[in-house]
Amino acid sequence: MATGLTFSAADLARTRFAVSPMWEVVTSFRLLKDPAGWPLHRRWAAQVRPRMRCAGLRGGWLDELIPARGYLADFLNPTPQGPFPTLDAELAAIRASTPAQVRADVDDLLSTRPGGPGPGPSPRLRLLLEEPQAALERVTAEIETYWELALAPYWARIRQLLEADVFHRARQVAEHGSAAVLNELHESVQWDEGTLHLLHCECGLSRERAGPGLLLVPTAFTWPRVLTRSVAPDPPQLAYPARGVGTLWEPRTVSSTDAVAGVLGRSRALLLAELDSPASTTQLARHCGLSAAGVSQHLTALRNAGLVTAHRAGRSVLYARTAIADALLTA
């Protein structure tokens, strides 16, 4: 299947990039449902899947709205208002979705599910049809839970990758022009004489179904595919694999903690080095040979200094290194 998105000069002028937390939510959740997508993200998936089982996220709202293949509910990916929106801002936009849009998305889900329309809507989809605003509150609550379990502990690392992609392509636009950058997004994306073509894709872009311009969204979890959203009057969105995603989960190189230990102390430097993957106080105490109380005290100080973040995962709290700490350890 090949589709084409035509451009006027005004459309090209309105083309922009954005990093979207919600695109990471929908693409990562879909990846966890598709075993074929695990190899690149095996390290991350091995940590996240047990947390999801404990939280009972299988068979929930996101499962209904994000099938393993094909169409997913468009209202989950509202148009970002700036280049780096927060999750809270995108959740607010989801809650503000019009009843007409929600119902149209549910109808599309029912009509495109495998095996055809089949039986009527499930209880969750029925609630979205009958009481969309009440249902959206439940949807966004589940998204917040999923975010804390699956993405928040890793967000500093993921966002660093996505921002690097945006900054690289912005430089490429300045040096080589928009056409060259559009041609380099993905092997299935080709620019030719004012039209952006998608080749061999299940998804499509349509100027008739969307507004002017184009929103380009790098993602960590779409590889090897691209995904699209076309909902008028918003600009069409194209989510593509970010550059360097193959290195996302590689252990970060720590040259030496000696210099950092001279400033922070040996125990805090050791904890930062250990936090290459998110971990709880108990795990850190066991791995570092420190008392749980001592680890907790050190983590509080590191968190106050902006070197670690804390995220609740069920009954545990996971601590993760920030980008600032990564830079400190590898300097």
Buried (B, 14 or more C-beta within 10 A) or exposed (E): EEBBBEBEEEBBEBBBBBBBBBBBBBBBBBBBBEEEBBEBBEBBBEBBBEBBEEBEBEEBBBBBBBBBEEBBBBBBBBBBEEEBBEBEBBBEBBBEBEBEBBBBBBBBBBEBBEEEEEEEBEEBBEBBBEEBEEBBEBBBEBBBBBBBBBBBBBBBBBBBBBBBBBEBBBEBBEEEEBBEBBBBBBEBBBBEEBEBBBEEBEBBBBBEEBBBBBBBBBBBBBBEBBBBBBBEEBBBBBBBBBBBBEEBBEEBEBEEBEEBBEEBEEBBBBBBBBBBBBBBBEBBBEEBEBEEEBBBBBBEBBBEEEBBBBBEBBEBBBBBBBBEBBEBBEE
